[in-house]
């Protein structure tokens, strides 16, 4: 009896674009840690391999932590902040065209700065320690003691 032989099409694996990219030094530490882990799994009674693996894991963790801290520190710096924002927006060189509150398009850097300043200024105004006046929404005989406790 003849049975035809066919192969299933290969599944494409989606590339994870959010995967962290580390410097070669950290990748080398990860490779060394992985190698020591494989050796340790073959012989779990070997205390020397256990100590070497734990030290490699500590070095790798410390290197990743210091790398993440340095990346966050770069974002905090003012000069680097706009580059990070532009990179996330997909624009390489500058901020794109901004529409101001009155509807006109801002193209120059000074007009963009003015538009962003007028947009964000109300969010960052100083409080004058004045309590706002709110209208009462419940009858006068209702107070906080009337609310049941759970």
Backbone bond lengths (Angstrom), bond angles and torsions (degrees), N, CA, C in turn:
res aa  C-N    CA-C-N  psi(-1)  N-CA   C-N-CA  omega(-1)  CA-C   N-CA-C  phi
1 X - - - 1.442 - - 1.529 108.21 -
2 X 1.286 116.84 134.91 1.452 122.79 -177.30 1.529 109.60 -96.04
3 X 1.340 116.14 125.91 1.461 121.59 175.80 1.517 107.53 -118.03
4 X 1.326 117.30 120.13 1.474 118.47 -178.54 1.523 110.96 -68.41
5 X 1.310 115.00 144.15 1.466 121.58 -178.77 1.516 108.62 -105.40
6 X 1.319 116.12 118.47 1.460 120.37 176.89 1.509 109.07 -129.60
7 X 1.300 115.77 154.80 1.461 119.95 176.92 1.517 108.88 -111.40
8 X 1.285 114.70 145.39 1.457 119.93 177.73 1.516 108.95 -74.61
9 X 1.328 117.24 145.58 1.472 118.29 178.43 1.525 110.71 -65.33
10 X 1.322 114.36 145.41 1.458 118.73 -179.88 1.515 110.01 -69.06
11 X 1.313 115.04 138.25 1.462 119.69 177.11 1.515 108.73 -81.43
12 X 1.307 115.11 137.02 1.457 118.45 177.16 1.514 108.55 -84.50
13 X 1.280 115.03 136.46 1.461 120.93 -179.73 1.517 107.56 -97.46
14 X 1.319 115.11 125.57 1.462 119.66 179.84 1.518 109.43 -70.14
15 X 1.297 116.03 134.15 1.452 121.12 178.73 1.523 108.09 -80.17
16 X 1.315 116.29 129.74 1.451 120.69 -179.71 1.521 108.70 -79.55
17 X 1.320 116.37 106.34 1.455 119.83 -177.23 1.526 112.26 -76.15
18 X 1.332 117.17 -13.42 1.458 120.35 -178.67 1.532 111.78 -95.36
19 X 1.309 117.13 8.22 1.453 120.46 -179.58 1.523 109.29 -68.22
20 X 1.315 116.33 135.41 1.459 121.14 -179.45 1.515 110.25 -68.00
21 X 1.319 115.35 141.35 1.449 121.00 176.54 1.519 107.52 -112.05
22 X 1.319 115.36 121.65 1.453 120.70 -177.09 1.522 110.14 -110.20
23 X 1.340 116.61 158.77 1.467 120.22 176.24 1.532 111.28 -65.70
24 X 1.323 115.56 164.43 1.475 120.21 -177.66 1.520 112.31 -59.98
25 X 1.321 116.66 -34.20 1.467 119.97 -179.75 1.528 110.45 -60.35
26 X 1.336 117.06 -43.37 1.461 120.74 -179.17 1.526 110.10 -72.26
27 X 1.331 117.45 -37.22 1.463 119.88 177.23 1.528 110.95 -63.62
28 X 1.324 116.51 -36.57 1.468 119.91 177.58 1.519 110.45 -66.36
29 X 1.334 117.13 -39.74 1.468 120.06 176.70 1.526 111.11 -63.72
30 X 1.339 116.83 -39.01 1.467 120.29 178.52 1.522 110.87 -65.29
31 X 1.323 116.79 -40.07 1.462 120.67 178.60 1.514 110.91 -64.68
32 X 1.334 116.17 -42.93 1.462 119.77 179.25 1.524 111.12 -64.24
33 X 1.322 116.69 -41.46 1.466 121.45 178.74 1.529 110.21 -62.61
34 X 1.350 116.80 -43.86 1.463 121.38 -179.86 1.529 111.12 -63.31
35 X 1.321 116.04 -41.31 1.467 121.07 179.04 1.525 110.99 -63.68
36 X 1.334 116.26 -45.14 1.466 119.70 178.76 1.529 111.00 -65.19
37 X 1.328 117.33 -33.51 1.464 120.05 178.60 1.536 110.66 -65.71
38 X 1.347 115.81 -42.71 1.467 118.76 178.02 1.524 111.23 -62.29
39 X 1.327 116.97 -41.59 1.456 120.24 178.64 1.525 110.74 -65.17
40 X 1.318 116.11 -41.67 1.466 120.13 -179.04 1.534 111.00 -66.62
41 X 1.339 117.25 -35.08 1.473 119.73 179.16 1.525 111.58 -66.22
42 X 1.324 117.12 -30.25 1.457 119.82 177.66 1.525 112.29 -70.29
43 X 1.344 116.44 -33.89 1.466 120.45 -176.86 1.521 108.64 -138.49
44 X 1.308 115.92 86.52 1.468 120.39 -176.28 1.529 112.98 -74.58
45 X 1.286 117.90 -12.44 1.467 119.92 179.26 1.525 112.24 -82.23
46 X 1.303 118.98 -11.15 1.461 123.90 -177.27 1.536 109.21 -79.72
47 X 1.311 116.44 105.40 1.465 121.86 -177.98 1.528 111.73 -69.44
48 X 1.327 116.98 -33.35 1.468 120.83 178.91 1.534 110.89 -61.72
49 X 1.344 117.01 -44.24 1.468 120.36 177.13 1.523 111.32 -64.96
50 X 1.313 116.55 -37.30 1.461 120.55 178.71 1.523 110.67 -62.17
51 X 1.329 115.77 -44.99 1.468 119.61 179.64 1.529 111.45 -65.88
52 X 1.343 116.69 -41.06 1.459 119.66 178.29 1.527 111.74 -63.58
53 X 1.353 116.80 -40.06 1.462 120.03 178.62 1.530 110.95 -65.21
54 X 1.310 116.52 -44.33 1.472 119.67 -179.15 1.530 111.01 -62.86
55 X 1.335 116.83 -39.04 1.462 120.38 178.00 1.534 110.66 -66.71
56 X 1.336 116.88 -41.72 1.463 120.27 178.15 1.530 110.32 -64.54
57 X 1.330 117.26 -38.92 1.464 120.40 178.58 1.524 110.43 -65.18
58 X 1.344 117.30 -39.80 1.467 120.84 177.54 1.529 111.12 -63.46
59 X 1.332 115.72 -44.89 1.472 119.71 179.12 1.527 110.84 -61.02
60 X 1.338 116.41 -44.79 1.463 120.89 -179.18 1.529 110.66 -62.93
61 X 1.324 117.46 -46.00 1.462 121.35 -179.57 1.521 110.74 -62.43
62 X 1.322 117.03 -42.77 1.462 120.38 179.59 1.531 110.68 -65.41
63 X 1.330 117.72 -39.72 1.462 120.97 -179.68 1.530 110.99 -66.64
64 X 1.335 116.96 -41.32 1.469 120.45 178.42 1.520 109.93 -65.08
65 X 1.324 116.32 -42.44 1.466 120.33 -179.87 1.527 111.25 -62.72
66 X 1.333 116.46 -46.03 1.470 118.96 -179.76 1.529 111.19 -66.37
67 X 1.339 117.32 -33.96 1.464 120.45 177.11 1.533 110.35 -66.22
68 X 1.336 117.47 -43.98 1.471 121.05 178.78 1.529 110.54 -63.63
69 X 1.323 117.42 -39.84 1.463 120.93 178.95 1.527 110.25 -64.06
70 X 1.340 116.72 -41.63 1.462 118.93 179.86 1.529 111.19 -66.58
71 X 1.339 117.94 -36.17 1.466 120.22 176.13 1.526 111.21 -64.42
72 X 1.331 116.43 -43.06 1.466 119.87 178.91 1.527 110.85 -66.18
73 X 1.335 116.69 -35.75 1.453 120.41 178.91 1.523 110.59 -65.52
74 X 1.326 116.99 -36.83 1.453 120.48 177.43 1.522 111.04 -64.85
75 X 1.331 116.97 -37.40 1.460 120.27 179.45 1.520 110.48 -66.80
76 X 1.327 116.58 -34.35 1.457 120.62 -178.10 1.521 111.30 -68.45
77 X 1.321 117.45 -33.30 1.454 120.25 -179.56 1.526 109.69 -61.52
78 X 1.317 116.72 135.35 1.461 122.18 -173.13 1.525 111.93 -63.68
79 X 1.325 117.57 -42.63 1.456 119.69 -177.06 1.522 110.70 -65.23
80 X 1.301 116.36 -37.47 1.452 120.61 -176.32 1.522 111.45 -80.54
81 X 1.326 117.53 -20.35 1.461 121.82 -175.02 1.523 111.55 -61.53
82 X 1.319 117.81 -44.94 1.469 119.60 -178.80 1.522 111.26 -66.71
83 X 1.332 117.67 -33.14 1.458 119.88 176.85 1.524 110.68 -64.92
84 X 1.340 116.42 -40.47 1.459 120.19 179.41 1.525 110.38 -64.94
85 X 1.332 116.87 -44.33 1.460 120.63 179.26 1.521 110.39 -62.20
86 X 1.311 117.56 -45.41 1.463 120.43 179.69 1.521 111.65 -64.03
87 X 1.322 117.77 -36.48 1.455 121.11 178.37 1.522 110.15 -65.26
88 X 1.323 116.79 -40.45 1.463 120.28 178.71 1.518 111.78 -68.26
89 X 1.327 116.84 -31.01 1.457 120.51 178.95 1.525 111.95 -78.37
90 X 1.315 117.62 -15.27 1.450 121.37 179.14 1.509 113.30 92.47
91 X 1.302 118.29 2.57 1.454 121.33 177.56 1.531 107.80 -98.64
92 X 1.287 116.14 136.42 1.453 119.19 -173.51 1.526 113.67 -88.42
93 X 1.331 119.15 -34.89 1.447 119.19 -168.05 1.519 114.71 -109.82
94 X 1.309 117.98 -36.73 1.454 118.01 -174.87 1.520 111.09 -155.31
95 X 1.308 115.41 174.17 1.455 121.23 177.17 1.523 107.73 -76.55
96 X 1.307 116.50 139.56 1.453 121.31 -178.09 1.516 112.32 -71.02
97 X 1.312 115.03 -173.42 1.459 121.74 -178.96 1.522 108.98 -68.55
98 X 1.334 115.78 136.04 1.466 122.07 -179.46 1.523 107.98 -116.51
99 X 1.327 114.93 139.71 1.456 119.36 176.86 1.522 107.88 -96.46
100 X 1.325 116.57 125.58 1.455 120.93 -177.70 1.525 109.71 -79.32
101 X 1.342 115.18 176.95 1.465 120.27 -177.24 1.527 112.34 -64.13
102 X 1.328 117.29 -31.17 1.464 119.58 -179.42 1.528 112.46 -87.02
103 X 1.340 117.78 3.50 1.454 121.71 172.55 1.512 116.18 97.48
104 X 1.322 118.57 -7.05 1.461 119.18 -179.81 1.521 110.43 -84.95
105 X 1.314 115.66 153.22 1.458 121.67 -177.79 1.525 109.96 -87.60
106 X 1.330 115.60 131.43 1.463 121.76 179.35 1.522 108.58 -97.91
107 X 1.321 115.92 122.23 1.456 121.28 -177.23 1.523 111.44 -110.55
108 X 1.321 117.85 -39.79 1.464 120.66 -177.71 1.528 109.92 -79.12
109 X 1.327 114.82 158.75 1.463 119.53 -178.94 1.524 111.65 -63.55
110 X 1.318 117.52 -38.40 1.466 119.62 -178.79 1.526 111.18 -67.94
111 X 1.335 117.91 -39.90 1.465 119.36 178.72 1.525 111.24 -69.61
112 X 1.344 117.56 -34.21 1.467 120.90 175.52 1.522 110.28 -64.90
113 X 1.340 115.87 -42.49 1.463 119.95 179.02 1.520 110.72 -62.53
114 X 1.324 117.05 -42.34 1.470 120.73 178.41 1.518 111.23 -63.77
115 X 1.340 117.65 -42.15 1.458 120.95 -179.51 1.532 110.99 -65.22
116 X 1.329 116.67 -44.48 1.466 119.61 178.38 1.520 111.12 -66.20
117 X 1.333 117.00 -38.63 1.460 120.92 178.89 1.526 110.91 -63.17
118 X 1.330 117.44 -45.13 1.465 119.95 -179.58 1.525 111.20 -67.91
119 X 1.343 117.42 -28.78 1.462 120.41 179.09 1.524 111.79 -74.73
120 X 1.346 117.19 -42.78 1.455 120.58 -174.52 1.530 113.94 -91.35
121 X 1.312 119.33 -14.20 1.459 121.23 -178.43 1.523 113.60 -58.84
122 X 1.333 120.92 -43.61 1.470 119.21 179.38 1.526 113.81 -61.41
123 X 1.310 117.32 -26.83 1.463 119.64 -179.61 1.520 111.61 -75.33
124 X 1.329 117.76 -21.63 1.461 120.74 -175.00 1.520 113.18 -119.27
125 X 1.315 118.18 30.58 1.461 119.84 176.38 1.516 109.58 -79.83
126 X 1.331 116.05 151.87 1.454 120.63 -179.49 1.526 110.59 -75.03
127 X 1.318 114.72 146.60 1.452 121.11 177.79 1.524 107.98 -86.10
128 X 1.310 117.25 135.24 1.462 121.60 -179.31 1.520 112.11 -94.13
129 X 1.319 117.64 16.41 1.465 124.62 -179.60 1.527 111.74 58.01
130 X 1.313 117.57 29.08 1.458 121.31 174.53 1.516 108.19 -95.82
131 X 1.321 116.62 128.92 1.450 120.23 176.70 1.524 108.77 -78.90
132 X 1.340 117.46 130.15 1.459 118.89 179.50 1.529 110.70 -71.09
133 X 1.309 116.11 154.34 1.459 121.72 179.68 1.526 107.62 -95.84
134 X 1.333 115.07 123.01 1.449 120.76 178.53 1.521 109.51 -112.50
135 X 1.321 116.45 140.49 1.465 121.49 175.18 1.522 108.43 -72.55
136 X 1.302 117.27 142.18 1.460 121.64 178.03 1.523 108.82 -73.20
137 X 1.344 117.24 130.38 1.459 121.77 -176.56 1.520 113.18 -102.12
138 X 1.316 116.90 -8.68 1.466 120.71 -179.88 1.520 108.31 -120.99
139 X 1.343 117.19 163.09 1.473 118.86 178.02 1.526 112.07 -61.93
140 X 1.320 116.92 161.51 1.463 121.88 -176.60 1.522 113.14 -65.23
141 X 1.333 118.47 -25.52 1.463 119.80 -178.09 1.529 112.71 -82.56
142 X 1.332 118.91 -2.59 1.467 122.71 178.31 1.523 108.42 -95.90
143 X 1.347 115.77 129.69 1.466 121.04 176.92 1.527 109.38 -140.22
144 X 1.301 116.76 -176.11 1.471 121.04 -174.06 1.518 112.33 -67.08
145 X 1.325 118.04 -26.24 1.467 120.45 179.51 1.534 111.28 -70.36
146 X 1.315 117.96 -20.20 1.472 121.78 -179.91 1.530 111.91 -76.85
147 X 1.338 117.69 -15.67 1.457 120.28 -178.01 1.518 108.01 -79.78
148 X 1.371 118.33 125.24 1.464 120.07 -179.00 1.526 111.21 -71.17
149 X 1.331 115.97 145.47 1.472 121.51 177.49 1.513 108.57 -87.53
150 X 1.310 114.51 147.44 1.478 118.73 178.77 1.494 110.48 -90.43
